[in-house]
């Protein structure tokens, strides 16, 4: 699964990929037959994801209703000593927006 620019849609043949239009510039592509085919165990929508995948970022525009169990665990991402960073810089903000209701 990934977001791509519309001009790149030709790289994803319809026999192997499903393409969903996001807006005038971007599309969302996914496949059940291409890639490593491992199951998704979680899916996060965050503006700055934590480097530690077990944490959920509370930075940026993230808004959600915490469960009672999670209420005391909300905090900024922890700094990972090995990298000296707290957020994962591999992710880029595409400037798209979607409400939790739409998700």
N, C-alpha and C positions, 0 to 999 in steps of 0.2 A: 504494500500500500504506500502511495505517496502522492503528493501534489506536484503537478507538472504545469508548465506553460502550454497553452493551447497549440502553439506552433510545433510542439514536440509530440502531439498525439499520434502522428504517423509512425512513431517508433514503437507503438504498443498495438499490435494487430488485434482486431476484435475477436478473433478465434481463441486468443489466449488471455485477453484482458477485458475487464469491464471499465468503461470510462464514464464518469459522472461530471457534468458541468458544475463548476462552483460559481464562476462569474464570467465576465467578458474576457478575462486574461488567463484564468487558471482552470484546470480540471483535476479531478481526483481519480487515480487509476488503482485497480487492485486485481489480483488474480488468485485463483485457487489451484492453478496448474503450473505456474512459473514461480521461481524463487526456491527458498530452502524448505518451504511447505511445513514449517513448524507451527504449532497452534499458537494463537494469540492468548496470552494469559492475563494481559492488562492493556489498557489503551488510555493514555493521558492526553488531555488537551491543556497545555500550559504555555505561558509566554516565555518563561525561562525555566526549563526542566532542571531538577537537581541532578548532580553528577552521581549521587547515590540513588539507584533506582528504587530503593525501598522507601524513599522520602517523597513527599508531595510538596511542591513549591508553594509558598504563600506570598511570593513576590508578584509584582505586576498587577494585572487586572483579574487575577484568579479570584473567583467568588464561588463559594459553595457552602452548603449547609453541613457542618461537621456532625458526624454521628456522636452519640454520647461517649463511645469508646475512643474516638479520635480527638475529642475536645482538648485534652491536655497534651496532645502530641503535635499541635500546629506550631510551627516555628520556621524561621528561614532555613534554607538548606545548610547542612553542615559542610565545613571545609574538609576536603579529602587531602590529607597530608602529602601523599605521593604526588599529587598534581598541583597543590597549592590553590585549588579553585573549589567553588561550591556548586556552580552551575555548569551544565554540559554545553560547551561552545559549538558542538557539531550541529546544533539545531538553529535554524534561521527563522525569524519572524517574517511571514509572507504578507503581513498587513491585512490578512483576511479576518473576518469576525463571524462568530456564530454564538447564539445563546445556548445556555444549558438546556432550555426547553426544546430547541431545534435538534440538539444532539439526541 
